[in-house]
């Protein structure tokens, strides 16, 4: 199936990335032997899926996303329900949400991951949880972390992550402009979770976002810091990144490029890293916010859901 939202939201992809994604989509798409019975009324559920966090603030932002778009999602022909699920650290789980759709006899479930880009969760863990892959490492991780696997009776359709759109560029540009007063005297620091296995993809994404924001604002320097597992959840990488900017510029604008907000990441890790900077009160511009809430993300989810629903109604594959 050709997704129109690919053309609407993203520029052409390098051949290396296209080949990589073909492998990913082959692993996650519905097998060709499954057919759609057009004689039956389609019943499509939409599942908004994210990593999850022990932070109630993080969870609330994702549930607010569902509430903000529910009316428009349910107005799409063929879509009869929408839910939110968390991979770990919060409820409802992926298994709980899929089982609920099965109880209500949905025929199709469109899973829209609220993840920044390709990573181990997107490529291995989620497909394994929903029964699309049999990844031994993911199965072992699920066992250790008590993550339940559930293979739904409904046909599942796994959509791409957020980097298949330009919404992150728009989001970071908006948040940077809220701080910027003298672009030539400022540098930009983007802080994200990061990925050991997919470091190249993450670094490319963040550099693309940073370059776009610099081109639009007149800021001439940007850099990246990771705050997740790849950085051992340490504030030191944030400190180092901010210092790199402050060696050349009077002020650093720090933007957390995280889906939602938690006390751990925006506060204990990024905030603590900034607090180690000399004169950080006057030289570092930082707000402990996140990508959400964001109207562009909301519209992206609606567009993805509509695209999948139209193709399911037409009897094509995803």
Protein Blocks (a to p, Z undefined) as FASTA:
>chain_A
ZZfklmmmpccddfklmmmmmmmmmmmmccfklccdfkbccddddddddfbpabfklmmm
mmmmmmmmmmmmmmpghiabdcdddfbhpacdfklmmmmmmmnopabdcddddbfbdcfk
lmmmmmmmnopaccfklmmmmmmnopacdddfbdcdddddfklpcklmmmmmmmmmmmpm
blmlpccddddebjfklmmmmmmmmmmmmmmmmmmnopabdcdddfblmnoopaklmmmm
mmmmmmmmmbdcddddbfbdcfklmmmmmmmmmmmpghklmmpccddddfbdcfklmmmm
mmmmmmmmmmmmnopaZZ
